């Protein structure tokens, strides 16, 4: 029994030493799955992703969540954590995300102006409080003079995932979400969508940092995976999901 117990401790320690816990913004989950599989195949290292809104993940990191790296949906939260001396690396942009207007309702016309239509009762938008894509969605609506007009119709999602679920389940008639969602294997060819004009909002700069936990406990693996995020393999995956990357 003692031998088995010692063996179990060694096994668990080995698994933990050969794995990484990565906090990821909800919008990047599908692209990250492909990147994760490519990296695991290359290195044999197990990646454990934890997906949520960037705001919630930041709060968890502040409270001591043992994440090794953080892929945010913006640069604000990585910069904030860096200012609090909670990161090893400086924040760096790994991809730029875009917004789309998406519906599964065949009777809905895909035009921003159509959001004012009385037949559209609920419009899903990510909350700007937690989701960086929500900040840009609101910016776009304000620029178009639509926010105040449609405000009572808006159903706020805590994250891109929740917003997309509202649209997919038809709890909302239409909504604004990340382009990466509608290009994902699960959502591709579901309903209809249009890309929104990038001149109407700021590019969503998505940032990555190695966290202090990753530096102190898994420095070599954390640095290696960080480099892989900027590899040609990862860049091609990001582009497949509708992101723009620095070449």
N, C-alpha and C positions, 0 to 999 in steps of 0.2 A: 504493500500500500504506500509506504514512504517513497519507494522508487517511482511509482506511478505519479505521486503528487509532485515530486521534484521534476519529473519529465514534463508534466503539465505546465509548471511554472516556466520552465525553459522554453517550451513551445509558445506560450502566450507572449513571453518577452521577445522571442524571435519575430513573431508575427507583428507585434507593435513596432519593433525596430525596423521592419521592412515594409512599413505602410505610412501613408500620409493622410491626414484629415484636412480636407480642403473646403472652406466655406465659399459657396458660389451664389451669385445673384440668380434669381429665378429665370430671367430671360435667357441666360446662357446655358441652362441645364442640358438641353438637347445636344448642342454643339460640344459641350463638355463631356458628355457620354462618349462621343466618338473619339475625342482627344484622350480621354482616360483609357479607353480600350487600346488605342495605339501605343500609349506610353507603357501600359501594363505588359503588352506583348513585347515591347522593345526591352524593358528593364526587369520585368518580373516583380515590380513593386506594386503593392495593392493600394489603390486610391479609394478613399472613403469620402464621397461628396456629401455636403450638407447644404441643401438649397432653401433659400428664403428671400425675403426682401433685403436689400442692402442695409437699410436702416435697422432692421431687427438683428441681422447678423453682427452689425457693428456694436449694438447694445450687448449681445451675447459675448463678444470678444472683450468688451470692457469689463464684463462680469467674470472673466476668467475662463471662458470656453477654450478648450485645448486644441484650437485649430492651428495648422502649420502655415497655410497660405490663405489668402482672401482674394477672390475675383469679384470685384464689385461691379455694379451697373453704372458707376460714375467715378469721378476722381475725388469728389468731396469727402466721402467716407474714408478712403485710404489716406488722404491728406490729413484728415482729422486724427486718425489713429497714429499716424506718423508724428503729428504735433504732440501727442500724448506719450511719445517714446514707447509705443507698443508694437513697433515694426522694426525689422532688421534692414530691409531694403527701402529705398525711396519709392513712392508711387510711380508707376509707369503705365502708359496706355497700351493695352493689348488689342483693342478692337473698338470700332465705332458702330453703334447700333442705329437702326432706323425705325420709324413708326409706320404702321399700316392701319387702314380702316377695314374692319372685318365683320362679316355677318354670315349666319347660317340660314337666314330668312330669305327665301327666294323672291319674296315680294318687295324687298327693300332695295332701293336704288343706292348704289355706292357713290355718294357725293356728300361732301361736308355740309353743303347748304341744305341737304335733305334731312339733316339732324333736327331741323326746325319743324319738320312735318309732324302734324298731330297724330299720324298713324304710328309714329315711333314713340313708344312709351318709356322705354328704359335704354340708357346708353352706358355701357361699362367703360370706365376710365381708371387707370391705376392711380392710387392716392399719391399726391406729391409729398405727403408727410414721410412715407417710407420708401417709395419706389421712384428712382430717378427718371424713369420713362414717364412717370406721371407729371413731373415738373415740366417736361418738354411738351407733353400732351396738352397741359393747361396753357402753356405759352402759345402753342399753335391756336388753340380755341380763342384765346384772348386776342391774338393778332387778327383773326378772322371775324372778330366781333360776335362770337357765338356763345361764349361761356355763360354770360348772364341770361341769355335767351333760353339755353337748354339746361340750366343749373338744376332745376327741379326734377329733370329726367335722369340725372347722373346717378349711377350706382358705382360707388368707389370701391375698388379692389385693393386689398392690403399689399398685393404684389402683382407682378405680371401674370403669375400662374393663376391666382384667384380671378383676376380680370378676364383672362382667357377662358377660364372655366365658366364664368358667367355668360360669355359669348357662345361658347361651344354647347352649353346645356340649354341655350336659348332663354335663360333667365333674363338676359338682356337682348333687345332686338338687334343691336349693333354695338360696336365698341372700337376703341383704339388700343392697340397692343404692339408688341415688338415684332418686327419682320421675321426674326429668328423663330418665332412660335409657329407662324403659318407655313414656314418651310420645313418644319420638323417632320419626321416620318409619321408621327401620330396624327398630325393635323394637316399634312399636305393634301390638297384636293378636297378639303372639308370646307364647304361653303364657298364664299367668294371674297376677295380682298383687293384693295388698291394701295399702292405705296403713296404715302403723303409727301408733299413737296418739302424737300429738305431746306428750302429757303424760308420756310415758315417756322422753323425751330432750330435750336442749336444742335449740332451733332452730339450724340450721346457718347461721351468719352468714357470708356470702361477701363478701370484701373486695377492693377494687381500689386500686392505686396507680400513679401515673406514676413510672417508675424514673429514676434519674439519667441513664442513657443516652438515654432519651426526651427528657428536659429539655435535655440538652446538644446533641443531634444533630437532634431532630425536635420541638422544643418546640410549635410552632404546631399541627402535625398531632396530636401526642399529647394536647394540651389539648382539641382539637376532638373527637377520638374519645372521650376521657374524658367529655365533656359528653353525647355521643350515647348512651353507656351508660345515662344517667339520663333520656333522652328518653322521651316517651310511646310512640314506636315500639318502643324496646328493652324498656320495661316490659311492653308487650302481648306481646312475644315471650317474655319470661321467664315470664309468667303462663300462656302457652300450653303451656309445658313443665313446669308444675306448681310453679313457684317462687312465693313470696310476695314482694311488693315494697312499699317505702314509697311511699305515694301523696302 
